[in-house]
Every structure is written in structure tokens, then in C-alpha cells.
Amino acid sequence: MHSLAWEVIGVSDTEGDRAEWTFPADPGAVRTARSAVRGQLRGWDLDSLGDVAALLVSELVTNALRHATGPIGVCLVRPAGLEGVLLVEVSDPLPDPPRERAARPEDESGRGLQLVASSSRRWGTRPGENGKTVWFELTVPG
């Protein structure tokens, strides 16, 4: 994790059942967030969720970068009392919730939320004190 430290604004917590990072709003954040998520899931013995979690985090961080100028937060949570669930949250300073749209085959973007919706067990958005959070849940294989 130390090799990523210069690209991360802050690591709030990577102990226990929660891991949280804050990334600058620059293009390198996507790669760094993907790497942090994969590393944390490996540490939790959840390698099997690494690919899908990293892909969906990449999509949401890319969306945030397209519109936000402030820091982007990524949080992984293994909720107490909810066995078999991984909660993933991506926050940014913009208050507007993202809108799922129908991308045409020739469109180069616009599929991120469709991908999140089709790959996760549930997903949604919620307003925060400073912006919004887009979250999704993945089923942990038993």
C-alpha cells in the first residue's frame, strides 16, 4: 500500500471490516482506486470479487472524474449482520445523482451505471453532506 501513498489524499481506515480511501480528481485515480480495492479484497480473502469490484469502481470513479473537481472517496464495507455481502461506495462532491441512460452501440461512454446495475445485487445513490455517494452490493461467494 505504501507505493500508492503519493497518489492517495488519505487512507481513513483499512482495519477490520471497513477500508476507505480518498483520491484526487485526476485521471490516475482510476488506476490507483482499482489497485487499492484489489489489494484490500486480497487481504480479506475475497479475491474472487476482485475483478468485478475493480471494474465497477473504475466505472464509478471515471464517472466522478468526468464531472467532479474535488476529491473522490472509495469505501469497502463488510456490513455487520449481513453475511455474504460486500458494500462498495464511491463518493464525489457533486450533489446531482448519476442517471442511467441507454447507450447506443457507437457510444464510447454511458454504460457505467448499466454495468453496475447488471453486475451487482443492488445499487443506489444517496446525498451526503458534501455531494453524493453511489453504492452497490456484491454477493460474497459462500
C-alpha positions in Angstrom: 0.0 0.0 0.0 2.9 2.4 0.7 3.8 2.6 -3.0 0.4 4.1 -3.7 0.5 6.7 -0.9 1.6 9.6 -3.0 -1.4 9.2 -5.3 -3.9 8.9 -2.4 -5.0 12.0 -0.5 -5.9 10.0 2.6 -6.4 6.5 3.8 -9.0 6.7 6.5 -9.1 3.2 7.7 -8.1 -0.2 6.3 -8.6 -2.2 9.5 -11.4 -4.6 10.4 -14.5 -4.7 8.2 -14.1 -1.3 6.5 -11.5 0.2 4.2 -11.7 3.8 3.0 -9.6 6.0 0.7 -9.8 9.5 -0.8 -8.3 10.1 -4.2 -7.6 13.4 -6.0 -9.8 14.2 -9.0 -7.2 13.3 -11.6 -7.0 10.5 -14.2 -4.5 8.5 -12.2 -7.2 8.0 -9.5 -8.9 5.3 -11.6 -5.9 3.0 -11.6 -5.0 3.8 -8.0 -8.5 3.1 -6.8 -8.6 -0.2 -8.7 -5.3 -1.3 -7.2 -6.4 -0.3 -3.7 -9.7 -2.2 -4.0 -7.9 -5.3 -5.3 -5.3 -5.2 -2.6 -7.9 -4.8 0.2 -10.0 -7.7 -1.2 -6.9 -9.9 -1.4 -6.2 -9.1 2.3 -9.8 -10.1 3.2 -9.5 -13.3 1.2 -12.1 -12.0 -1.3 -10.0 -12.4 -4.4 -13.0 -13.8 -6.2 -14.7 -10.4 -6.1 -11.6 -8.5 -7.2 -12.3 -8.3 -10.9 -15.9 -7.2 -10.7 -15.3 -4.8 -7.8 -12.3 -3.2 -9.5 -14.3 -2.9 -12.8 -17.3 -1.3 -11.1 -15.2 1.0 -9.0 -13.3 2.0 -12.2 -16.6 2.9 -13.9 -17.9 5.0 -10.9 -14.6 6.8 -10.4 -14.4 7.5 -14.1 -18.0 9.0 -13.9 -17.0 11.1 -10.9 -13.9 12.4 -12.7 -15.9 13.4 -15.7 -18.0 15.8 -13.7 -16.3 16.4 -10.3 -13.3 18.6 -9.5 -13.0 17.7 -5.8 -11.8 14.5 -4.1 -13.3 11.1 -4.7 -13.9 8.7 -1.9 -13.9 4.9 -2.2 -15.1 2.7 0.7 -15.4 -1.1 1.0 -17.5 -2.4 3.9 -18.3 -5.9 5.1 -21.5 -5.0 6.9 -22.0 -6.5 10.4 -25.0 -8.7 10.4 -25.1 -9.1 6.7 -23.1 -12.2 6.0 -22.2 -12.7 2.3 -22.4 -9.1 1.3 -19.7 -6.6 0.3 -20.8 -3.0 0.1 -18.8 -0.7 -2.1 -19.3 3.1 -2.1 -17.9 5.8 -4.4 -18.4 9.4 -3.3 -17.8 12.7 -5.0 -18.6 16.4 -4.3 -21.3 16.8 -6.9 -24.9 16.7 -5.5 -26.5 15.5 -8.7 -27.3 11.8 -8.7 -26.0 10.0 -11.8 -28.6 9.0 -14.3 -28.7 5.6 -16.0 -29.0 6.1 -19.8 -29.4 3.9 -22.7 -26.0 4.0 -24.6 -26.1 3.4 -28.3 -23.7 0.8 -29.7 -21.5 3.5 -31.2 -21.3 5.5 -27.9 -17.9 5.4 -26.2 -19.4 6.1 -22.8 -22.7 5.8 -20.9 -22.6 2.2 -19.9 -21.1 2.5 -16.4 -24.4 2.5 -14.4 -25.8 -0.2 -16.7 -22.8 -2.3 -15.8 -23.2 -1.6 -12.1 -26.9 -2.4 -12.2 -26.3 -5.7 -14.1 -23.3 -6.9 -12.1 -24.4 -6.1 -8.5 -27.1 -7.5 -6.3 -28.4 -4.0 -5.7 -27.2 -0.4 -6.1 -28.3 3.1 -5.5 -27.3 6.7 -4.6 -27.7 8.8 -1.6 -27.0 12.5 -0.9 -24.2 13.3 1.5 -23.0 16.4 3.4 -20.7 17.3 0.6 -22.0 15.7 -2.6 -23.3 12.2 -3.1 -22.4 8.5 -2.8 -23.1 5.8 -5.4 -23.1 2.4 -3.8 -23.5 -1.2 -4.8 -23.6 -4.6 -3.1 -21.8 -7.7 -4.3 -22.6 -11.2 -3.1 -19.7 -12.9 -1.4 -19.4 -16.5 -2.6 -20.1 -18.9 0.2 
